[in-house]
Structures are given as C-alpha cells and as structure tokens.
C-alpha cells in the first residue's frame, strides 16, 4: 500500500499534487490536541478536492502538564526529572524533539504500520534544516521510503503549488510562515516559527510571549 505522510505543510501538499493520480494512494496525517481550529477545515477541503484518495487521521494528546512545554534549549531544573530532584512545579519544560516524537512521529509510524504501508512518501528535501536519516529509495523493515521533491528548493516548491493549486496553499504560508501549523501553542523551533507566533490570536500571543520570556529567564538562571 502506498502512503503519503502528510504534515499539512507546503512540501506535503506539493507531494500530494505530484502523486494525486497514483493508484491506491492513501494520505495519513496526525492531529494533536494543540491543532489549529482551521486545520480540520483545511483537511476537509483537501478531501473534497481529491475524492479518490483515502485520507486517514490520527488524534494524539501531548500531555504538556506532565512532560512540559517544548523548548529549543532546556533548563534542566525545570524538567520533569529536574523538578523531582530539586522541587518546584510552577513551570515545566521538555526538549523539542521529545514532544514531537511522542505526539507526532511515533503515532505516525505506528499508524503507517497498522495500515500496511509498503511505500511511504514524505515531503523531505535535501536542503531542509531538519530531516530524517533515510534517503530516497531506502528500504527499512520492508518499507520503501520515497521523497518526490528531495532535490527541490523551497522556492521551487512554492512556485509549483502556486501554479497548480494556489487555492490549496496551506494556512500561514501566504503571510510568510515557514513551517506547517502543527500545534498552535508550540514554543519550540523558534528559528522557523517566529512568523507563525506573530500571527497567533491576541490572547494566545500574549500567553506565548509570557511563556517565552519566562523560559529565557530560566535558561539564564540555569547557566548562572
């Protein structure tokens, strides 16, 4: 079974447009408890546009209360184990990748296996700052991984989507955002997420600004 792992971002959309006539294609996406309200409507729009493709969704919980808010630099005394050792519980952090691994990457892999995927497509590019270890054509545990836009640039992807399906442009990209809208209250990946944070609703933006200010203070205290 051929499966496109769909993040909801521009690269995933480019892959979907390239693969839309692939017989028997399935699309799988993960929706966390922090998903943007508009993500559901966007996925419904895609399903209506590609009625012959079967879409699957996995719903996950991040449990931030237990594991902490994801951040790019973790002050150890405010982690789950750090607070157990040192005390205190007013705020808690976890590293960025642990949160994504628990709420997105592992559920995505497990669901792909349950669905019986033998070929998995991803919108990974060579010039991505963050990317997995697999290369196009690699076979892992009997599954072939394919990256249809591996050699494309970000500009190439944007131009391709604009030419072929401008009306399907994922939310945020037209306003200068650089990544898919995975979790509305994500406080990590700040190098890519600065524009996304600026576009949050006022109440959410105020909350995130306060959290990031506190986080920076905690990092400095940890270093001191």
VMD Tcl script that draws the C-alpha trace (Angstrom):
set ca {
  {0.00 0.00 0.00}
  {1.31 3.46 -0.94}
  {1.03 6.09 1.77}
  {1.83 9.80 1.87}
  {2.69 11.00 5.38}
  {1.11 14.45 5.28}
  {2.18 17.18 7.70}
  {-0.23 19.81 6.41}
  {2.63 21.94 5.13}
  {3.71 23.17 1.73}
  {6.10 20.30 0.97}
  {3.43 17.71 1.77}
  {0.97 19.50 -0.48}
  {3.48 19.51 -3.35}
  {3.87 15.74 -2.93}
  {0.11 15.27 -2.89}
  {-0.23 17.21 -6.14}
  {2.53 15.13 -7.74}
  {1.05 11.82 -6.54}
  {-2.67 12.54 -6.91}
  {-3.08 10.10 -9.81}
  {-1.08 7.31 -8.16}
  {-3.44 4.28 -7.97}
  {-4.46 3.32 -4.45}
  {-2.73 6.24 -2.74}
  {-3.57 6.85 0.93}
  {-2.81 10.00 2.94}
  {-2.10 9.94 6.67}
  {-1.91 12.94 8.98}
  {-1.56 13.41 12.74}
  {-3.69 15.90 14.63}
  {-2.58 16.73 18.18}
  {-4.59 18.28 20.99}
  {-2.84 21.54 20.10}
  {-4.02 21.63 16.48}
  {-5.21 24.88 14.95}
  {-9.01 25.01 14.52}
  {-8.54 25.76 10.83}
  {-6.57 22.55 10.23}
  {-9.73 20.46 10.31}
  {-11.39 22.65 7.69}
  {-8.26 22.58 5.55}
  {-8.13 18.77 5.58}
  {-11.82 18.63 4.66}
  {-11.04 20.92 1.73}
  {-8.31 18.55 0.56}
  {-10.56 15.52 0.89}
  {-13.17 17.24 -1.27}
  {-10.56 18.18 -3.87}
  {-9.15 14.62 -4.09}
  {-12.19 12.34 -3.64}
  {-10.44 9.22 -5.00}
  {-7.71 9.38 -2.36}
  {-8.41 7.90 1.07}
  {-7.43 10.18 3.96}
  {-6.67 8.92 7.47}
  {-6.21 10.93 10.66}
  {-4.59 10.02 13.96}
  {-5.53 12.02 17.05}
  {-2.96 12.37 19.84}
  {-2.53 14.02 23.24}
  {0.75 15.73 24.16}
  {0.12 15.84 27.93}
  {2.13 19.03 28.39}
  {1.19 19.18 32.05}
  {3.21 16.04 32.68}
  {6.05 16.45 30.20}
  {6.34 20.21 30.00}
  {6.30 22.89 27.33}
  {8.59 22.09 24.37}
  {11.56 24.45 24.06}
  {14.76 24.60 21.99}
  {17.08 24.91 24.99}
  {16.07 23.03 28.14}
  {16.90 24.36 31.63}
  {17.34 21.06 33.45}
  {15.99 22.01 36.85}
  {12.61 22.75 35.24}
  {12.23 19.38 33.50}
  {10.07 16.57 34.85}
  {13.09 14.84 36.41}
  {14.73 18.10 37.41}
  {11.71 19.14 39.43}
  {11.61 15.72 41.05}
  {15.21 16.20 42.16}
  {15.13 19.91 43.01}
  {11.48 20.62 43.76}
  {9.21 23.27 42.26}
  {6.32 22.83 39.85}
  {5.27 26.26 38.60}
  {6.52 25.70 35.05}
  {7.99 22.68 33.26}
  {9.89 22.19 30.01}
  {10.83 19.35 27.71}
  {13.08 19.22 24.68}
  {11.55 19.94 21.30}
  {12.17 16.56 19.72}
  {10.75 14.51 22.60}
  {7.43 16.30 22.28}
  {7.24 15.77 18.50}
  {8.41 12.18 18.83}
  {5.74 11.36 21.40}
  {2.83 13.21 19.80}
  {3.57 13.08 16.06}
  {6.45 10.93 14.82}
  {5.75 7.74 16.79}
  {1.95 7.81 16.22}
  {2.60 8.45 12.52}
  {4.96 5.47 12.26}
  {2.63 3.18 14.22}
  {-0.41 4.16 12.14}
  {1.55 3.66 8.90}
  {2.42 0.15 10.04}
  {-1.20 -0.63 11.03}
  {-2.41 0.49 7.62}
  {0.07 -1.87 5.96}
  {2.15 0.71 4.14}
  {4.82 -0.77 1.90}
  {5.80 2.52 0.24}
  {5.90 5.73 2.29}
  {6.17 9.14 0.64}
  {7.43 12.19 2.53}
  {7.96 15.82 1.59}
  {11.58 15.83 2.72}
  {14.09 17.96 0.78}
  {17.88 17.87 0.70}
  {18.09 21.49 1.85}
  {15.78 21.02 4.84}
  {17.43 22.17 8.05}
  {15.87 19.22 9.87}
  {15.44 15.85 8.15}
  {15.45 12.15 8.89}
  {18.32 9.78 8.11}
  {16.53 7.94 5.27}
  {17.35 8.74 1.65}
  {15.09 8.38 -1.36}
  {14.73 4.71 -2.19}
  {15.94 3.36 1.17}
  {14.17 0.21 2.40}
  {13.67 -0.11 6.17}
  {11.86 -3.12 7.65}
  {10.35 -3.91 4.26}
  {9.08 -0.37 3.68}
  {10.42 1.71 0.79}
  {10.80 5.43 1.53}
  {10.37 7.88 -1.34}
  {10.99 11.64 -1.34}
  {9.49 13.01 -4.57}
  {10.70 16.59 -4.04}
  {14.08 15.79 -2.44}
  {16.02 17.86 -4.96}
  {13.66 20.82 -4.97}
  {14.31 24.16 -3.27}
  {11.79 25.94 -1.04}
  {11.18 28.43 -3.84}
  {10.61 25.62 -6.35}
  {8.01 24.07 -4.06}
  {6.23 27.38 -3.51}
  {6.16 28.16 -7.24}
  {4.88 24.68 -8.07}
  {1.98 24.89 -5.61}
  {1.15 28.44 -6.69}
  {0.94 27.36 -10.33}
  {-1.06 24.19 -9.84}
  {-3.23 24.74 -6.75}
  {-2.89 28.24 -5.32}
  {-6.30 27.87 -3.67}
  {-4.95 24.97 -1.60}
  {-1.97 26.87 -0.18}
  {-1.73 25.80 3.49}
  {-2.73 28.45 6.05}
  {0.03 30.83 7.04}
  {2.41 30.47 4.12}
  {0.99 33.45 2.25}
  {1.76 35.55 5.35}
  {5.41 34.48 5.43}
  {5.30 31.48 7.77}
  {7.96 28.85 7.07}
  {6.51 25.66 8.54}
  {3.30 23.69 8.86}
  {0.90 24.66 11.62}
  {1.25 21.58 13.78}
  {0.49 22.85 17.30}
  {-0.92 26.29 17.99}
  {0.86 26.67 21.34}
  {4.23 25.26 20.25}
  {7.05 27.27 21.84}
  {9.87 25.48 20.02}
  {11.55 25.65 16.58}
  {11.81 29.40 17.06}
  {14.10 29.82 14.05}
  {11.22 28.75 11.80}
  {8.25 29.69 13.99}
  {8.80 33.38 14.64}
  {6.34 34.45 11.93}
  {3.78 31.83 13.00}
  {3.86 33.09 16.57}
  {3.27 36.67 15.42}
  {0.08 35.55 13.68}
  {-1.48 33.94 16.75}
  {-4.75 35.36 18.13}
  {-4.03 38.17 20.64}
  {-4.82 36.17 23.79}
  {-2.71 33.22 22.67}
  {0.12 35.50 21.56}
  {0.18 37.22 24.95}
  {0.33 33.85 26.68}
  {3.15 32.61 24.46}
  {5.16 35.82 24.87}
  {4.92 35.49 28.64}
  {5.96 31.84 28.50}
  {8.96 32.56 26.25}
  {10.05 35.45 28.46}
  {9.93 33.18 31.49}
  {11.78 30.43 29.60}
  {14.63 32.78 28.64}
  {14.95 33.86 32.28}
  {15.06 30.22 33.39}
  {17.75 29.38 30.82}
  {19.91 32.27 32.06}
  {19.39 31.23 35.66}
  {20.38 27.66 34.80}
  {23.54 28.88 33.07}
  {24.35 31.04 36.07}
}
mol new
graphics top color blue
foreach p $ca { graphics top sphere $p radius 0.5 }
foreach p [lrange $ca 0 end-1] q [lrange $ca 1 end] { graphics top cylinder $p $q radius 0.2 }
display resetview
